[in-house]
Amino acid sequence: MLRFLKGIWRVLSGISRAISVLVPLLFVVIFVIAFSTTLSESTPEPLPERAALLIAPTGPLVEDSRPSDTLSAFINQDYDQPTLLNDVVQSIRWAATDERITALVFDLENVAGPSTSQTLEISGAIEAFRESGKPVIAVGDFYSQAHYLLASQADQILLHPEGGMFLEGFSVYRSYLRAFLEKTRVTMHVFRAGENKSAVAPYLRDDMSEGEREVVTRWLEGLWSTYTDLAESGRELPAGTMNEFIASFATQLDASDNDLAETMLAAGWVDRLADHAQMEDALAEWVGVTDEDGYAEVIALDRYVEDVKMSRSLTEESLPLIAIIPVEGTLMPGDSEEGMAGSDTINGYIDTALESKDLAAVVLRVNSPGGSVFASDLIRRKLLEVADADIPIVVSMGTVAASGGYWIAAEADEIWALPTTLTGSIGAFSAFPTIEGIVEYIGVTVDGVGTTPLAGAASFNRGLSPEMASIVQALAYGAYDDFIELVASGRDMSELAVRDVADGLVWTGAEAAERGLVDELGGLDEAVVAAARLAGVEDWRTARTRVPPSFESVLLQELTRSFGMVTAPLGGWFESLVGAFKPVVRSLSSLRDPMHVYAQCLACAPLL
């Protein structure tokens, strides 16, 4: 037996030594291969002389292209890299005057969204493209409601005969936790400033209050009205057609023998039903040029953007710079993460812009429901350095720029928003749980002493003393008063006028413009033009600031790309499992304000 155990030990030792040598060697080989591949791709082939521009993004459309989470990418090789919204918009505008581009093709199957606000910006570029006389085609097996709004702006919409689409309208439903917290004996301590600050309502109620119902209905109907108007005008259908179709959908489906695709064709929402082969034939005809396999010649978005940016950089390098600084996600102290805008990262962007000798203006592109008051104010104070340098600041609001997102925008020289931007939500709150009810239920007692009345007055297992509760509420009131003051100063309004539109109320961009919270309605392009006007420049170049990824991040991403076949079997189910918990984890992990005071619109966050 002893000899047998010694033999096993020798085998294990041999395996250990082999692993200690082979694994580092394997990583070196993979890195060399990845590095060689990167070098070989550094000089891309020239674009075809004539082709269609293919817009087929994967993942979400975003404002900031931070490096992907390497662990998620390593585990799941189908990880969808996000696409910059600005790349989509600009590529369409460039293609309008590019003689190489004969048509514009949308394949939206794998894009998350886009939001109505994002589609508004893209539709403006599509309109400019259409004026060139080139066709715009949308192809797809299935169209979500978000996909369809963008597809409706095409000249031709193709749908697979066995595919479909579903139009239902917009809704907001939230989970209310009062009864759950009561049954589990968890005490949620909630403090707010702004009666309509509904972020904390789920902890206090079992249903939506009449006040919140009225506010949400108002802005939700505004968004839906914009959606239907844009879709109906794109399809050249009378106003009200979409609402009538949705109301009678079951009847129309029955009239088409329960064939969803035929129902959509009969109602005029699509132009043609075509399988994949028929789609390829139609595209080849519209594009007017085919590749060596007989398919329509197309240029992928990322390849086209890279080509145009390289050629433009040579002619624009001497022009004044308008820096576009993206702020996307829930605001929190520290570095940015997926879905969260870290104050350190954003301030790093601002420092990068300030280091540019030819900086003429800054456009802050905000797509955030707010978050930590502390993080919001750190960014606001960093922007004051830009103002102190006599550099104009223009804010361009994306889908959402509410609460803390408005906190950092209020003192800009000009604020631009889309009609469907959700903004306002001027208020503050604090919320955190304690478990003294659970402790008492299981028979545990907590006792001790403190040196002052406040020592131990806020304890996870003892709850909150009345004195500490009054202090936390005072902090929320203080943050709210600070918010009101900076908005009044930045927007040149009286504090009384600000309080009339504050109180936690959410406004669409169109409503905010009527109430003085926004200067003009328009997208990023219009905001850039406004920044150039304020800077007094006629010709300019734009660039997005970003912190370069670390060497470790780049290395891990290259290893991930090369090592894909090993982890692919694990990726699907594991990523699905992780994805199910991601919203909860993200919500909890964003609560990092050192004072536990937040200016955040939780109802707005799902729209990002």
N, C-alpha and C positions, 0 to 999 in steps of 0.2 A: 504493500500500500504506500509506503514511504517513497519507493522508487517511482510508483505511478504518479504521485503528487509532484515529485521533482520533475518528472517528464512534462506534466502539464505546465508547471512553472516555466520550464525552458521554452515551451511552445508560446506561452503568453509573452514572455520576455522577447522572444524573436519577433512576434507580431508587433509588440510595442516599439521595438527598434526600427522595424520596417516602416511603421506608420510615421515615426518621428522624422524619417528621411524622405519618404515618398510624398507625404502631404505637402510640406513646404515646396518640394520640387514640382508637384502638380500645380500649385498655385502660381509658381514662377512661369511654368509653361503656358498656363492659361493667360496670364498677364501679358506675356510676350506675344501670344497669338492675338489677343485683344488690341494690344498696342499697335501691332503690325496692320491689323484691320483698320484701325483708326487712321493710321498714316495713309493707307491705300485709298481711304474715303475722303481724304482732305482735298483732293483735286477732283471734284465731281465732273462727270461728262457734261458737255454742253446740252442745253435744252433743245428739244425738237424745233424745227423751223415753224411748224404749225401743229397745234394741239389744243385740247380743252383743258381748262383748269379744273381739277377735281378737288372739291371740298368734302372730305370724308374724315372728319375728326373723330378721335376716340377719347373716351373719358369726358370730363367736364370742360367747358370753356372758362378760362380763368384770366385774371389780370396779372398774376405774378407767377413766373415759371421757376419755382424753387426746385432744387433737386428732389427727386422722389425718395420716399422712405425706402432705404436700401433693404431692410429686412423684409418688408412687404413685397418688394420687387423680387427679392431672392426666392421667397417662398412661392410666389405666384407669378409664373412667367407670362400670364395673360394680363399682367398689370397694365391698365390703360393710362398712358402718359397724358396729362392734360394738354390742351391746346390754347394758346393765347388768343383771346377774343380779338385783340388788336391785329394779330397776324391775319385772321380771317377777313376782317374789314379792309385792311390796307391792301391785301392781295387782290381782292375784288376790284378795288379802285385802280390799282396798277394795271390789272388785266384789261380794264375798259379801254385803255389807250395803247395796249401792247399788241402789235400786229401779229405776234406769234400765237396769241390766244384767240381761238375761233368760237369758243362756247364756254359756258360755265355749268358744271355738273355738281349737284348736291347728292351725296349718299350719307344720310343722317342716322343710319341704323345703330351705330355704336357711340353716338354722342349722348352725354348726360345733359338733358335740357334741350335747347337753351331756354333761358327765362324770356319772358315777354320783353323786358328791357333790352336784353342782348339781341333779340330778333329785331327790335326797332333800329338799333345801330347797324346791323347787317343789312336790313332792308334798304336803308339809305344808300349804301354802297351798291346794292343790286340795282336800284333805280338808275344810278349813274352808269352802271354797266349796260343796262338795257338801252340807254340812249345811244350806245355805240352801234346798235343794230344787231348785236350778237345774241343768240338764244340762251335761255336759262332753263335747265332741265333738272328735275328732281326724280330720283329713282329710289325704290325701296320695297321690301317685302312687307314691312309693317311701319306705320307711323304712329308715334305717340302723339298726344295732344300738343306737347311742346314741339316735337318735330314738325307737325303739320303746319303750324303758324309760319315757320320759315319756308317750308315747301310750298306754301300757298303763294309765295312771291315769285315762283317760277312760271315760265311760259307754258311748260308742259310738266304734268305730274304723272308718273308711271307707277302703278301698283301691281304687285303679283296677284294673279287670280285667286290663289289660296291664302293671300295675306289679308291685311285689313288695317283699320285705324279706328280709334274710338274717341269721340268728342263728348265731353260730359260737363264742362264748366269748371270753375274754381271753387275750392272749399277750404275752410280752416277748422279742423277738429283737434282738440287738445285733450290729453288725459288729465283728469282732475283727481287729486290724491288725498283729499281731506279724510275721507272715510278709511282709506288704506292706512294712512298714518295713525289714525285713531286706533284701528284694530291691531296694528303692529306696535303700538305704544311708543312710536317715535314722535318727538315734539319738534316741529319745524318752526323756528323763530324767524319771523318775517317783519321787516321794517321797510317802509317805502315813503318817498316824497313825490307826490304827483298822484292824484286820485285815480287817474286812468292808466297808471303804470301797471299793466296787466301781467307783467312777467311773473309776479308772485301769486297770481290768482289761483293757479292749480294747487297750491299748498293750502289755500284757505277755503276753497269752495268745492262743491260736487258738480257744479255746472257753470256755464258761461253767464256772467252777470248781464243784465239788460244794457248797462252802459257799454260794456265791452262788445256785446253783440251789435250795438248800433255803430260803434267805431269800426269794427272789423267789416261789417256789411258795407259801410261807406267806401272804404278803400278797396275792398275786394270787388265790388261792383264796378269801380272805376277801372281796375285792371282788366276785368272781363270785357267791359265795353271797348277798351282799346284792342283787346285780342280779336273780338268779333269784327270790329270795324276794319282792322288790318287784313284779316282773312277774307272777308267779303269783298273788299276792294281789290285784293290780289286775284280773286276768282271772278271778279266783275259780276257779283251777285248783289241783289237788292239788300238794303239794310234790314236787319231782323231775320234774314234767312237762316242763320245758324241757330238762333234760339228756337225758331219754329221747327227746324230739323231735329234738334235734341228732344223737344217736347213730344214729337211724333215718331221718334226713332223706332220704337217697337213695331208700329204699324208699317213703316217703310221697310223694315227688315222682313216682315212677313210678306209684303208685296213682292220682294225679290227672292222668294222661296228660301228665306233665312240665309242667303248668301251675302256675307258682309261686304266683300269686295264689290259685288254688283250693286249693293245698296249705295255705296259711296260713289260709284260711277253714275248711277241713275240720278243722284242728287246733285251732281256737278262738282263734287269735291275733288275728283281726279279726272284726268283726261283719257287715260287708256289703261286697260288691264293687259299686262305682258309678263310672260315668264322670263327667266334669265336670258335665254337665247334671243327672245324677241326684244328684250331691253338692249342687248348688245347690238342688234341690227339697227334699232332706232337711234342709238347713240352714234353709231358709225355714220349714219345718214346725216344727223344734225351737226356732228363735229366736222365732217367733211374730209377727214384723213384717218387712215388706219395704220396700225403697226404691222410688223412682219407676220403676225398670227391672224391678221384680219380683224382685230378688235379696234375700237375707237382709240386713237392716240390721245393719252391724257398725261398731264403733269400733276404730280402730287403736291399738296399745299406746302409742306415743309421744304421740298426741293425748290419750288418756285420762289418762296419767300427768301431762302438763302441766296439764290441767284440774283434776285432783284436787289436785296440789301447790299450784296458785295459790289454790284455795279454802281449803286447810288452812293455808297460810302466814299468812293473815289472822287465824285463830283461835289459832295456836300461837306467834306471834312473841314473846310475852312469857314463854314457858315456858323453863325451864333447858335448856341444849343438851348433847346427847350427840353428840360429834363422831365420825364414822366415817372413819378414815384408811385408805385402801386401799394395800396393798403387793402388787403383782402383777408377776410375771416374775422373771427372773434378776437377782440383786442385783449392782450394779456402782457404782463411784464416778461422780459427775457427774449429768447430767440423765437423766430417763427417756426411753426410746425404745420402739418397738414391741417387745413381748415382754421388755422389761428394765425393772427398777425402779431408777432412779438415786437414790443416797443424797441428793444435793442436792435433788431433787424431793420425796422423802419427808420430808426434814427441813423443807422449805418448807411442806408440808402441816401438819406438827406446829406450826411457828411460827404459821401461820394460825389453827389451833385455839386456841393459847395466847393469841392476841390477842383472842379473844372474851370479853367481860366476864361473860357468863352461862354459861361453860363449866362443866359439872358432872362430866363423865367423858369418857374417850376409849376408843373401841373400835377396836383395830387389827385390820383385816381382812387376814389374810395368805394369799396364794395364790402361793407361791414355792418353788422347789426349792433356794434358797440361791444362792451365788455367791461374790463377793469377801469375804474375811474383813474387810478394811479397811472396805468399804462397810457390811457388817453391823454392825460395831462403831460406826461413825459414827451409824447409826440408833439403836442401843441407847443410846448416850450421850445423844443428843437426847431420847430417851424418859425418861431420868433427870431432865431438866428438868421434865417433866410430873409425875413422882413427887415431886420436890422442892417442887412447888407444891401438894402434898396433893390432887392430882386422881387419882381411881382410873383404872387402866388395865386393860382386859379385852381379851384376844386372842381373836379368832374365826378359826379355821382353816378354809380352804376346801378345795379339792381336794387341794392339797399345801402343807405348811408344814414343810419338812425342811431339815436342815443349817443354812445361814445363816438360813433362814426360822424355824428354831427358836431360833437364836442371839438374834434380836431379840425373841423371845416369852418367853424363859425367866424373865425377872424381872418379868413382869406380875403384877398382883394375882390374876387368875384366867385360866386358859386353857380355852377351849371348843373342841371339835373335833367334826366329824361322825364317825360310826362308820367311814366309808370314807376319811377323810382319811389321806394318807400323811405321816407325820411321823417325828421321830427323825433317823436318819442323822447321828449326832453323831460327827464325825471331821473331818479336814483333809487336804488333799493339795496337791501342786505338780507341774506337768507342763509341759514345754516341749521342743521339738525342736532338734537341732543337725544340721549337714550335713557334719561332718568326713569321713564316709565317702564322700560324693559328691565332695568336694573332692579327696580322695586318688585316687578312681577316675578322674577326668578329668585327673589329672596336675598339679594345682595344689598348690603348697606354700605354707605360711603360716609366717612366721618374724618375730621381732622381740624387743623387750625391754620390761620393765616395771619400775617403781620399787619394787614390793613383790611378795611371792609371790602375792598375790591379784589384782594388776593383770592384766587379760585372762584371768583364770582361768575366766570364764564367757563363752565366745565362740561365736557362731552357726556360725562356720566352723572353730573349733578344738575345740569340745566343752567338757567340764567337767573341771576338775582334781579329784582325790580330796578335797583340802581344801575346795573350793567345794561339792562334793557333800555333804560332811558338814555344812556350814553350812546348806544348803538343807533337808536332812533335819531338822536341829535346829529350824529355823523352823517346819516342819510339826508337830513334836512340841510346840513352844511354843504354837502356836495351839490344838492339841488340849487341852493342859493348861489353857489359858485357858478353852476351851469347857466342859470338865468343871467347872472352878471356878465359873463363872457359873451353870451349871445347878444345881449343888449349892446355891449360895447362893440362887438365885431360887426353887427348888422345895423348899427346906428339906430336902434329902437329904444323906446323907454322900457323899463323893467315891467311896467304894467302891461304894455303891449305884448311883451314876450310871454308873460304869464298867461295871457289869453289864449295863446297858441301852444303853450307848453303842457304842463299837467300830465305828461306821459302820452299825449295824443299822437297818433300816427297819421301822417299825411302823404298823399301821392305827390310826385314832383310838381304836377300841375297845380294842386291845391297849395303847396308850399310857396310856389311863385306868387300866387294871389295874396298870400299872407306875409310876404316879405322875408321868408326864410331862405328863398332862392332868388338869384338875380335873373337868370335866363334859362330857357328850356333848350336843350341840345345835348349831343353826345360828346365823346372825347375829341373828335375832330374840331367841333365848334369851340370847345374849351381851349384847345391848342391855338386856334386862330385868335381867340380873345387874349391869351397870354402873350402872343406876339404883338398884338396891338398895344397892350399895356407896357411892353418892353420897348416899343418903338422900333421894331425890326420888320422889314418887308420880306426878307428871305431867311429861312432858318432850317435847321435839322432837328430831329427829335431822337431821343434815346431813352430807353428804360433803364433805370438804375437797378442794380442787383449786386449782392455780395457773391463773389465767385465761390463755387463749391470747393470744399477742402480736398486735398489729395486723397485722403482716405475715402471720402464719398465717391469721388470719380473712380478710384480703384475698385471699390465694392460694386459699383454699377457695371463696370466693364466685366468683372468676374461673374456677376449675375447674368449678363447677356451671354457670356460664353459657356456658362455652366447650366443652361436652362433645362436640358433634357433630364438632368438628374433629379430636379425637384418638381418637374411638371406634374407627375402623378399626385403629389401631395397638395399642390396649389389650390385646385378647385374647391374641394370640400373645406379645407382649412380657411381659405379666404372668405368663403361664405359664412363660416362660423364666426370669424372675426368681424366681418361686416355687419352681422346682426347686432353685435354689442357696441359697434363703433359710435353711434350717436350718443348713447348713454355715457360711454367712457369719455368722449370728447367734451360733452357738457360738463361732466364732473371735473375733468382735468383743466378746464378753462377757468375755474373758480380759484384764481391765484392772487387776487388783489390783497396786498398786505393788510389793508384795513377792512377787507371783506365788504367793500362798497362798490356797486356796479351800476353802470349806465348802459343798459342792454335791452334790446327789443327781442325777446325770445320768440314772439309770434312771427317776426320778420326772418329769423334765421333759416327756416326751412326753404325759403325762396332763393337762397344763395346757390 
